[in-house]
Amino acid sequence: KIRNSANNAWIELLQLDGTLTLEDGSASTPALAFRDDLNTGIFSLAADTFNIATAGATAITVAPNQRVGIGQTDPDRLLHLAGADTAIIRLENTDTSLGSSQLIGGIEFEKKDPTGAGAGIAGAIRLKSMSSVGQAASMFFATSNSSANDTDRMIIDFDGRVLIGGASSINASTNADDLQVGASSQSNQTGITLGSAVASSLRFMDAANDSAGHITYNHSNNEMTIKAND
């Protein structure tokens, strides 16, 4: 037995076969709390469920299926975050002197299947510093094929350009090339395909006209149209 916080009654703790048992409690009155902060602690919302409360509210839930909810008492995935404009994951690099190509943060996807390129990191999203003093950063997207795991396929560079299929910022024009596919050093072919059963087009716009020009292929009559100031 132990005394309660007001020291006016006894609380009985049951010990069964070496197990210390507590009342289930609630978010506002956790089963195990702190003397000077009685609405912060641990409790069980339901059978086979573990909860952590802060300030009288459910902060973290570990569900019976081992899914973890933060701000969510019924998580749908292994990790489920919920909140009004607050469901954000932040990855912070604490190095105050980043170097060129240094990893700032990332998410990696690993597989155990030994087929293809084998078990390992199958894909990733990584942010890297792209200068010796860390003032610029580019986002790298990696995937895998049958012969190689974790290969960079697309980059959004520090100037917002999209580089695909081996393209790099070194070869990109500072006046254009918002999208670049492939590099001059590659031996494989590169291309862009637009697919549709109706029509496919490239459209050009300026400040005065949302459709200042376009190149359109019409599939119904196999006609290619090039227009300006349409």
Salt bridges, closest charged atoms under 4 A:
ASP36 OD1 - ARG35 NE 3.94
ASP76 OD2 - HIS80 ND1 3.98
GLU108 OE2 - ARG126 NH2 2.94
GLU110 OE2 - LYS112 NZ 3.28
ASP150 OD2 - ARG126 NH2 2.71
ASP157 OD2 - ARG161 NE 2.69
ASP159 OD2 - ARG161 NH2 3.44
ASP230 OD2 - HIS214 NE2 3.10
